[in-house]
Amino acid sequence: MELNVLSKQNPGGPLLKWAADSGVRLLEKDGLYFKDLAKDGVFYPYEDWRLSSDERAADLAARLTIDQIAGLMLYSKHQFVPGFTADYFGTVTYNGTSIQQAGLPVSALSDQQKEFITNDFLRHVLVVAVQSAGDSARWNNNLQQLAESLEWGIPISISSDPRHGTTVTFEFDAGAGGDISHWPEPLGLTATFDPQLVRRFGEIASKEYRALGINTALSPQIDLSTEPRWSRYLGSFGEHSSLSAELAEAYCDAFQTSEGDSEVEDGWGYESVNAMVKHWPGGGAVEGGRDAHFPCGKYSVYPGNNFKEHLIPFTEGAFKLKGKTKQASAVMPYYTIVYGQPGGENVGCSYSKYLIHDLLRGECHYDGVVCTDWSITADEGPIESMYSGKCWGVEHLTEPERCYKVLMAGVDQFGGLNEKKNIIAAYEIGVKEHGEEFMRKRFQDSARRLLRNIFRTGLFENPYLVPEQADEIVGCPEYMQAGFDAQVKSVVMLKNKDHVLPLAEKTKLYVPKLHVPENTDWMGIHTLDHWEDAISPALLEKYFTLVETPEEADAALCVLRQPNGAGFSLQGGYDVADREKGGNGYIPVSLQYRPYTADKAREHSIAGGDPQEDFINRSYKGKTVTVNNEQDLDTLLETRRKMGAKPVIACVSMTAPMVMSEFEKEADAILATFGNLPQALLEIVSGRKEPSGLLPLQIPENMDTVEEQYEDVPFDMVCYVDSENHTYDFGYGLNWNGVIEDERVRKYAHRPE
C-alpha cells in the first residue's frame, strides 16, 4: 500500500508535499503556502522557502537542542533494502523478526532504522543496495514520513557510494532499459581523457540518484593515485594531478547543478546531489600499497616530499567549480596518518587540527561539511582486519575523547555512527574545557552546514517520490546508451600485432573459462573454488561463432584479471601466517602473476608503530608472495600453446598498474578495461567500434621498478616496452591506424610541473 502523500502547488513557487499522517499542516501567508514542519502553527524562518538556504539553516540550527545537533552529526552504518544480518553490518529486524516472517514489503523500515531516526535524531542515511528503483522510492517515502512526523520535521538525507559499475554478465540492448545506467569505473572514465564525458555522467547519474531518493554522493574519489599497489586505485581518476582536477570539477559540477524549473537557488535544486569528495588530503600515498582500512596500512608516506601535489584535485578541481554551486558541498578525510608532514601530529586525518582546521578550513577557506570516513572512533581490532574501528594514532583515547578531538579539529559529522551518546559525552568534555557558550557555537556551526545541504536540495519542501517515475527514470534507454558509449570509449588497445584485430563477423572463437578461487569478500559472502564463463556465451554468440576447443577455433580470446595481490584480503600486504612463524606479518603487494620476492624493497619502512606491535620496522624485504589468480596466466599460456600460430587476444580487466611482461609476447593483441565491460570489448574485437581509450596509468617494466618508485610521486616507474616497440606509458593507446596522437595526448600525456 502506497503512502498517502498530499501536495500543494504554490503560484510561482515550489510544489509542497507532505505525508497525510505526519501531523504537518499548511501555513498561508501573503497568498503563498508553507509547510508547518514544527507542527505548532507558528511560521518560523526555516519554514519560509523564500529565504536563502543559509538563512534557513542558521535559523533552524539555533533552535535545535544539543542532543538534536548530535543526531545531525551522525551518519548511519551501511543500510540494505531490505536489511539482512551480517557480522559487519549488525542485527536487522522487522517487528522483532525477519522481514519475511513479519510479512512486510521490502521497502519497510527496520526496527533499527526507526530507532536511530526517532531516538537518536539521525538524519543522514547511507544506502548500499536496493531491489529496484520503485522500492528505493517507497523506502525513501517511509523514511521521510517518519522524520517529518518528529520535532522540526527535518528530512532524511540519503547517500550512496558509487553504484554505476557493471558485471561480467552485463549486456546492453539499444532501446532497452535496465536497473541503472552502467558506466566504466572512475579510472575507466579517466581513460577516455574527456572531462565532458565525465560531466555527462554526472548529469545522468544525479538524475538517477534523485529518482532513487539519494541526494548525497559519497564520491568522487579524487585521491591522486601515485602508489601503484593501492587497492583503491580503480576508484580514483589516476595520478595526473591536472587531469584529475579537471575530472573532479566536471563530476562535482554536474552532480550538484540544477537548471530551469528544478533550480531553487545558486544552481542548487531538485536535481542536485551533494558531492562529498574524498579523501582529503589524498589517500593515494600509502606505504607499500597497504590500505588504511586495515591497521597494517594506516600510514601514508612522502619520500618524494610531494604532499602538496596531492591537494591539486581538491584545490584546483572540486573547490573551483565552473557552475553556480562553486565548490563540492562536502569533504571526507581519509583514514590515513599523513606521516611526518606539517602539523607534527601523527594521527588519522580527521583527528588532525592542522589538516582540517588550519589547511582545509583556513588556507583553503572551505566552509562545507566535513564528514569522517566510517568507524574512525571505534576501537581497533586485529591488525589484519578491516571489520573494526580505525582510530589511527589515538588508540589510547576513549571513544568520547576521540569524538571530541575530531570536533575540535573542525569536522562536522561521524561516518558509520548510529548512536549519539559519545558525541554528547564529547560535548560535555568541551564544556568543561571551554564553557557552554563556546561548545554551543561549535555545535551550531556544524548544524548550519549540515542543514544547508538538505535545504539546498529542496527536501524541506518536497522529500517524496513517485515510485512509478523512479522506475521510468533510473536506467532508461537514453541513459543506458550513454553509459554504454562511455564503456566503449574507455577500452584501451595496447597491442595489435599484424593488425589481427578486428576479427571478422562469426569468426570461430575459443574463450577459456575463468578459475575463481575460494574467497570471502568484504561483506562476508563466501565463494567456493570453481570455474565459470569469462563472458556470457549468449553474448559471445551475438558477435562470433563460439567453439569448445582451440583446435576448432580461428582465434582465441582470454580474459585476465588484475593479479590479486592488492585487494581487501590477507594478501593486501599482511599475512597472519608470517606473523605466527615469527615474522613481522608484513608481506609484499604483488602486481604480477608468478610468485614475487621483494629483493628491492626497503630495508626499513618509513613509518611504523601500532599498540599491538612491539616493533617499528614494517619492512617485507626478501619475502615472497603468490597471488590467488595465477591460473589466469596459466590459462593464457596454455591457450597460446594449443592455438599454435592462430591469433590469441588477451583482454585484461585492470584495477591498477600491473606487470605484463609475463604474457605480452604470447598475445597477438591486448585490450585493457577498467571495470567488467564484456560487451564493450566485443564491440571493439568485432570491429563494430574503434578503440579510442588511452592508458590512465603506467605499466611497470617489472616489480623492481614498483619497489623503487616513491609512494607520493606520480610517473616515476620504468615503463614496459612490448614486442612491437611500444612503451606502455601514461597516455598511450592504439586505434586501427596505430598509436593515437590526438589533442587529448598533446594536452595531457606529459608530466605536470
N, C-alpha and C positions, 0 to 999 in steps of 0.2 A: 504494500500500500504506500503510495507516494505521500510525502509530507505536504500538508496544506499550507501553501505559501501565498500570501496576499501581496498586492502590488498597487502602486500609485505613481502615475507619471506627472512630474512637475512641468508646468508650462515653461518651456525654455530652460529646464533644469533636469536633474538626474531622475531616473526611474528608481523608486524606492521599493524594496522587497523586504518582507518580514514574515516570520512564521506565525500562524494564527494563534497558536497556544503558547507563545513565548512571553506574553504579558506586554509586549510592545504595542503602543498606540501611536497615532499620528498627532503632531502638533501643527497648527496652522498659524502662519504669521506673514503679513503683507501679501496675502493671496498665494503663498507658497506652502509646501508641506515638508515636514521634517520628522524623523523618527524619534520618538521619546524613548531613547535607549536606556535612560536611567529609570524609566517607568514610574516617575513621580510627578508628572505634569509640569515640571519646571523646564524651561528652554535654556540649556547650557550652551556655551560657545562651542564645545566639542561636537555638539549635535548639528551645528549650523554648517551645511555644505557650501555656503557662500564664502566662508573663511578659508584661508590657506591651510595646508596640512601642518605647517609649522605652528600656526596659531592654535589649531585644534589639538595637536599633540601636546603642546605646552599646557593648555587648559586642563586636559584630562589628566596629564601626569601630576599636576598639582593637587588633584582631587583624590588620587589613589592613596591607600594606606601603604605602609612599608611592606606588609605581608603581600599585598596585591602586586606591588612592583617586583618583589622577589619572584612571584609567579610568572610575571612577564619575562624575567631573566632566564627562565627555564626553556630548554629546547629538548623535546622528547627523544627518548630512545627510538630505534627503528620500529616503525609500525607496518604491519602487513594487513591487507584487507582481502579476506578475513584473517584474523590473527591465528597464529599457531604457537605452540610452546616449544622452545628450544633453550638449551643451557645459556647461550649468549644473550638471547632476547627476553628471557624471563617467562613467568607464568602468564597465560592469557585465558580468560574465562568469559562466558556469557551467561548471566544469571546463575553463576556458580558452577557451570558445567561447560561442555563443548558447544560450539555454535550449532552443530547438527542435533545434539540432544535437546538444545533449547528451542529448536525449530525456528530459528531466526534467519533472515536474509543475510547474504554476505556483506551487505552494507551496514549492518547493525554495529553499534558501538560496543566495545568490550567493557567489562567491568572496570578494567584498569584505566581505560580512556576516560570513562565517566569520573573515576576517582581523581585523576590528575587535572582534569578540567574544572571540576566542581570544587574540590577541597584544596588543591594546590594552585589554582588560578593559572594554570599553564595555558598559553595561547599560541605556542609555536610547535607544530607537529611535523615530524619527518616521516613521510610515507615511502616505503620501499617497493611494494608490489600490490597491484590490484588486479581483479579478474577481468574487468572490462571498463571502458570509458564510462558507460552508464552507471555501473556500480560505484565507480570513483565519485561521480557526481552525486549519487544518492548518499554515499558516506559523508561527503563534504556537507551536504544539506543537514544531515543528522548532527554532525559536529557543530555547525553554525546555529542550529536551533537550540541546542543545549547551552552554548556560550551566550547566545542572545537573551536567554531567559535569566541569566545570572546578573549580578550587580554590574552596572555600567554598560552591559551589552557589548563588550569588546569582541569582535570577530576572531575566528581562528585563522592563523596564517599557516598554510600547509606548504611544505617544501619537499624537494626531491633531489637526490643525486642524479647525474646524467642517466637518461633512460631511452636513448635513441640509437643504441647499437643494434647489431644483427647477430644471427646464429648460423651455424653450418647448414641448417635446414631452411634458411631464408630463401624465398622465391618471390620474385616481383612479376606481377602481371599488369601491363599497362591498362589503365582504366579501372582497376580493382582497388578496393580499399584494404586496410589492414588494421592491426591493433594500435599502431602508431607509426609515424614515418621513420624509416630506417636509414641511418647515415653512417659514414665512416667514424671510427674513433677520433678523438681530437688530433692525435698525431697524423691520422689519415687526412683530416682537414688541412693540416699543415702541408701535407704532400701535394696538395693542389696549388699551393703558393698563391692563393686567391682570397684576399680579405673580403671581397664582395660575395663570394660563395658562403663564407662564414656568416656574413651579415644576413644572407638569405636564410641560412639555417636558423639563426636567432629569431628572425621574423616568424618563421613557421613554428619552430619549437615553442615559442612563447604563446602562440595562439592555442596550440595543443595543451600546453601546461594549464592555461587558464580554463580551458574546457574541462580539464580533469579536476579543477579546484585548486591547482598549485599556483601560488603567487610568489614563491621564492625558489630560485635555482641555487643549489649548493655547487655552483660552478660559475665561470670556468676555472679549471685548474691551470694557473699560469706560471707555475714554478719553472724556472729556467733549468732544463734537464741536462746539466753538464756532467753528471755521473752516469755512464752508460749502463751500469749494472742495476740501477734503481728500478724496483718493481713497479713504480707508478709512472714510468716514462711514457707509456702509451696514452695515459690520460692528460698529458701535457701538450703544449704546442712546440716542444723541442728545445733546442739550445741556441737558436739565433735570437738575440735579445730584441732587435728592432722588428723582426718579423713577428715574434711572439707578442710584442706590444701592439702592432697593427691588428693582429687577430683578436687579441683581448679587447681592444677598442670596439671592433666590429661586433663581436659577440655580445658584450655588455650593452652597447648602444641599441642593438636590435632587440634584445630581450626586454629592455626597460622602456622603450619608446612606444607610446600610444599616439594615434593620429586621428584627426577628424572628430566624429561624434564620440569616439572612445576616449579622447583626451579629457582629463579633469583639470590638470594644471601643469605647466612647465614640462610637457612631454609625458607626464605620468597619467595613468588612467586604467580603464577596464581591460586593456590588453597588455598591460605592463606586468613584467615579472622581475622582482628584485634580484639582481645578480650578486651573489656572495662569492667574491673572488678568493681563491686560495692558492697557495698557503703562505701568507706573509711571514717573513720577508723573502720567501723562496725556500722550498724544501728539497731542491734537487742536488744538493752537495753532500749527501750522506756518506759517511766514511765507509769505504769498501763495498758500497752498494746496498748495505743493510738498511731496512726501512724503520722509521721511528714508531710504527705501530707496535714494535717489539722493544723491550728493554735493551736487548742486544744491539739495537740500531738507533739509539737515542741521540747520537751526535752528528751534527753537520760540521764539516771541517773546510778550511780555506787555505790550503797550502800555496795557492797561487795569489793570495791576497786580493781576491776578486769579488768580495762581498757586494760592492756597490752595483756591479752589473746585474746581479740578481734582482735588484729593485726595479729595473727598467720596465719590465712588463706591467708593473703596477703604476709607477710614476708617470710613464710616457704612454701608457695604454689605458688601463682600467680607470685611472684617475683623471684622464683627459679625453672624455668622450666628445664626439663631434655634435651629438644631438643635445636637446634641451635638458636632459636629465643630468648632464655634466660629468658625473662620476658614478662608479659602481656603488650601490647603496649599502653594501655590507662587505666585510673582510673577515676571513678566517685565518688566524695564525696556525702554523704547523706545530706538531708535537716536539720537534727537534730542539735540542740545546745547540744554539749557534755558538760553537766552541771558540773561545779566545777572541771574540770580537768586541767592538766598543760596548761599553756599559759595565764590563768587568764581572758580570754575574752569570755563571754557567747554569742557567735554568731554562726550562721549556719556554718557547716563545711567548705564550700567553701570560707567563709569570714575569716577564721581563719589562720593567718600567722603562728601560731605555728603548726597547723595540716598539712598544705600544705608545706610551705617553710622550716620550721625547722624540722618537723618529717618526712614527705614523701620525700621531695627533699633532705634534709640534712642527717638525720640519716639513712634513707633507700636508699639513693643515687639513687632516681628514676628520670630518665630523659625522661620518656614517656609523652604522652598527658594527661593532667588533664582537664576533662570536667565537668562543674556543672550539677547537676540534673536540671530538666526542670523548667523554670519560677521562678528562685530564685531572680531575680532583679526587678520583678514587684511588685506592691503594694499588701499588704494583704487585703483579703476580709473578709466576715463574719466568725466568729471564728469556726463555724461548717462546713465550706465549703472547698472543695479541688479544686475548679474551679477558683482559683485566684493566685496571687503571693505568694511566700514563702520566704520572705525576713527576716527570723527569726533573731532577735537580732539587726537588722539595719533598723527597720521600720521607724526611724526618718530621714534617709538619702534620698536624691533624687535618681532617677534611675541612672543617670550618676555617682554619688558618690558611689553607690553600685557597679557598674561595675568597677570603679577604685579600690575599696577595694578588690574585687575579683582578679583583675590583680596583685595588689601588694602582695597578699597572695601567688601568684605563679601559679594560674590557667590559662589555655590556651584558654578555649572555653566555650561558654554560651549556655547551652541546652535550646531549645524552644524559641530561639530569632531569628526572621526572618529579623530584620532591624538593621543596623549598627550605627545608629545615636548616641545612648547612649554610644557605645564603642568609637566613635570618640570624643565625649564630655569627656569621661574618659581620653583619651589620652591628651586632652588639659589641663585637671586638672593636669596630671602628668608633662607636660611640664612646667607649672607654678611652680611646686614644685621641680622638679629635673632637668629640662632642656631638650632640644630636643634630644641631643645625648643619654642621659640615656633612654628616653622613646622609641626612635627608636630601641635601642638594646633590650629593654624589649619586644617590639612587634615582633622584628625579631626572638628572641629566640622561641616564640610561633609558629611563622610561620614555622620555621625549623622543629619543632616537628610535626606539623600538616601535612606538605607536605611530610615528611619522611614516614608516614604511608600510604600515597597514592602511593608514588614511590615503596614502598616495595611490594605492591600487584600487580604491573605490569600494573596499569591502564594508565600510561602515554604512554605506547606502544600499549596497546590494551584494551580499555574500552568497546568494543562492543560484543554483544552476538548474538548467532544464536537461535531464538525462538524455532525452532524445537528440537534443542539439549536440551534446557531447559525443554521442555515437556518430553523428554526421561529420563533425569537425576533425576528430582525432583519427589520423590515418586515412584521411580522404584521398581519392585518387591523385589530385593535384600535388598534395604533399608527399605522397608515396613516390611519385615520379621525380620530384625534385631531389629527394633523398637518394634515389637510385642513380640519378645522373651524377650526383656528387660521389657516390661509391665508385663509379667508373672512372671519374677524373682523378681519384686518389690512388689508383693502381699504378705502380712503378715497374716499368720493364727495365731490368738491369742487363740482360744478355739476350741476344737473338742471333746466334751463330748461323751463318749462311742463310739468314732470313727464313729460318724454319717456321716462324710464325708470320702470318696466321695460318691455322690449319684449315683445309678445305671442309666444307659442309659435309656431314655424315662420314668423316674420317673414322676408321675403326680405331677406337681409343681404349686403352687399358688404364684403369685407375686403381691402384692397390689400396687396400683398406688401411685404416689407421689403427695403431695399437694404443689403447687407453689404459695406463697403469692404474692400479688400485690407489685411491686417493680419498681424502676427506677435505672438503672445501671449507672456506671461512665461515659458512653458515652451518657447518656441522653435517652436511649431506655427504654420505659415504658412497663412493663408486667402486664397484668391483672391477678387477682386471678383465678387459675384454677387447675385442676388435670391432670396429664399426666403419660404415661407409664414410669416406673422406668428403664426398659430395653426394647429394641425393641422386640415385640412379635415374629417377624420373626427370630430374632437372638436366642431367647429362644427356639423356636421350633426346632432348629438345634441340640439341646442338650437334651431337655426334652419334655414331653407332657404337654403343658400349659393348665391349667384348670381355670375356672372363680371363683370358690368359695373354701374356706378352707375345706368345707365338702367333696368335690370331691378329694382333694389333698392327696398325700402321704407325702409331705413335703412342707414347705413354705420358700420363700426367701424374706426377707425385706431389701430394700435399705434405708440406713440412711445417711444423710449428716451432716457434721460438724455443731454443734449448731451455728446458725448465729448471734452471739453476738460480732463478731470481724471482720466485713467487712468494706468496704468503704461505710458506711451507717450512719444513725443517731444513730445507736446503736454501733458505733465504739468508745464508751467512752464519748460521749457528746450528750445531748438532749436539744433542744431548749425549749421544754415544761417545763423541770425542771427549766430552767433559767427564763422563763416567770412566773412561780409560786413562784419566789423568791429565788430559789436555785442558786448554782454557775454554773449549767449546766453540771457538771461532774458526770458521772454515771459509774457503773462497766462494764467491758467487761466480759461476761459470757461464760464459756466453758461447761455449762450444759443446758439441755432442759427445765427443770422446772424453774419457777421464782426463781431468786437468790438474796438474800440480803447480802450485803457485811459487815458482822459484824466484820470480822477480818482485814479490810482494815486499812491503816494508818490514824491516827488522823490528821496528817498534811502531805501534799505532800512534797517530797524532793525539787522539782523545781516548779516554777510558775512565772507568770508575763506576761502580754501582754498589749499593748497600749489600747485595748478595755476593759480591766478589771481593776477594782479598788480594787482588792484583789490579794493575792499571793497564798493562800492555795487552792489547787485543789482537796482536799480530797473528796471522794464519800462514806465515811464510813456510813453504815446504810441504804444506798439507795438500792432499789430493781429494777431489770431489768428483762424483759422477752424477750427471743429470738423470731425471727419471724418464725422459723420452728419447734416449739414444737410439731406440728402434726406428725412429723416423729416418735417421741417416742410413741405417742398415737396409731399410726398405728401398730407399732410392738407389743405393749401390747394387742391391740385388736386382732391381728392375733394370738398371743400366746393363748389367751382365747378361740378363735374359733377352734384352732388346737388341743387343749387338749394335749394329750401325744405325738402327732406326731411331728417330728423334725421341728424346726424353725431356720433358718440360717440368721444371721444379717451380711449384707455387708455394711461396713461403709466407706464412702468417706471422708477422713480426710484432713484437711488443716493445722492442728496444734494439739498439745495435746488437749484432751477433756476428760470430765468426763464420765465414762462408767458404774458407779455403778447403774445408773437409769434403765439399761436394761440388763446388763450382765447375771444375773441369769435367765432371761426369754429366753435367746438364747442358743440353744444347740451347735451352732458353730458361731464363729465370724471371719470374714475376713476383713482386713483393706487395703484400697488402697489410693494412693496419686495421685489424678487425677481421671478422669472418665475413668475407664477401664472395661467396661461391659463384653467384650468378654474374656479378660484375667481372670476375675473372674470365668466365666463359664467353662473355660478350667480346672480350679482347682476344682470347685464344682463338675464337672463331672468326675474327676479323670484322665482326659487326660494328665494333667500335675501335678507335685507335688509342693506344696508351698515351697519356699526357702527364702523368704524375712525375714528381721529382723527389729524390731522396731527402727526407726531412731530418737526416742524421748522417753520421759517418759509419761506414762498415770497417771495423778494425782489421788490420792485417793478421793479427793473432792476439792471444791473451796477454802476451808480454806488453804490448803497447797499451792494453787496457789497464794493467797494473801500474804502468809508468806514467799514465796521464794524471792530472790533478783533478780532484773531485769538483772543484769550483770553477774550472776553466773550460770554456767551450772549444771545440775544434782542435784538440791537442793530441789526437791519435794519428798514428801512421795508417793510412787507408789501404785497403786491399786493392790490388791490381789484378784483373782477371785475364784469362787466356786470350781474350780479344784486345788486350792492352788498354782496357778502360779502367779508370780509377773510380772506385765506389765512394765518392766523397759527397758531402752535402750539396744538394742542387743538381746532382747527376741523374739523368734518366734518358731513355730511348723512346723514339716513336718509330714508325715504319721506315722512315728515311735515315735514321741513325741517331746520333747524340742530339738532344734537344738544346738549341741555342736560341731562346726567345727572350722577350722583355723580362719575364719572371727571373730567368737565370741572370740576366745582366743586372737586375736590381738587387737580388738577394744572395746570389751564390758568391758571396765574399765574406770576409771576416769583419764583423763590426769593430769599429775603432775602440 
